[in-house]
């Protein structure tokens, strides 16, 4: 994977992270189950960290 590919993937993951964070806030405000969204955020954080190590 080239540096450009890694940077593109990181940007995509950041976008997903922002979207899921907003969904999480909405769920939390209405008392919904936030466990799945929290797990997704953690997975994205780990994937971003792994990609940064590859750079």
Secondary structure by P-SEA (a helix, b strand, c coil): ccaaaaaaaaaaaaaaaaaaaaaaaaaaaacccaaaaaaaaaaaaaaaaaaaaac
